[in-house]
Amino acid sequence: MYFGPDSALAGYMYGTGRVGVVFAHQSDGDACDWMPEAARLAKLGYRTLAVDLDGYGASQTLNRPYSDDVDDAIDLLVRRGASPIVLVGSSMGGTVVLSAAAQTKARLAAVIALSSPADFSGLDALEAAPHITVPLLLMCGTQDTTFVGDVRDIYAAATATRHKRLVLADTDAHGKLLIEPGPYAGPQAYAAYTTFLATYAPPAASRGN
């Protein structure tokens, strides 16, 4: 499906639930990376949208902040009847959803960011973090040495939310691999992700900021 300005953005929507989930991919991927998880959550009762960010996949190049793409994805889910919204992003996408969470006027339930760099393409997660007031889950592998320091710094900067969790898994798995079944991350990270989602944004939830 296409949405956003002049229908320039592409994405894959699943489900009909009242709680929406937007997925933002990492820099070496596209919306397809998140399609299996988006479909899985839809079966649990969520309405999900995996987005091709600006210039990736089937989306056109808009030359604007990637956080605006997530804003448009949020707006689409809200128009389809989903509220509140959960934002989930991996690597680059983590920085994107943190920035989007700080700027959106929509009702959010939670933000989940995996292996996020402190800054990417003009977006500053350290600047965004103090403005996030909803439950926040940050995850990274302890052996993912390029990113683990940034994730710790983002966690420390997130001073406005009363519910935040930092999960550092004993792995070098990066981004979405942290929560994929398989030999990379093991059960700890996946369990933390599913528990956090079920706690702060269950499918029938009506939680707000």
Secondary structure, DSSP 8 states (H G I E B T S, - for coil): -EESGGG-EEEEEE---SSEEEEE--TT--GGGGHHHHHHHHHHT-EEEEEE-TTSTT-----S-HHHHHHHHHHHHHHTT--SEEEEEETHHHHHHHHHHHH--S-EEEEEEES--SEETTEEHHHHGGG--S-EEEEEETT-TTTHHHHHHHHHH--S-S-EEEEEESS---GGGGGSSSTTT-HHHHHHHHHHHHHH--TT-----
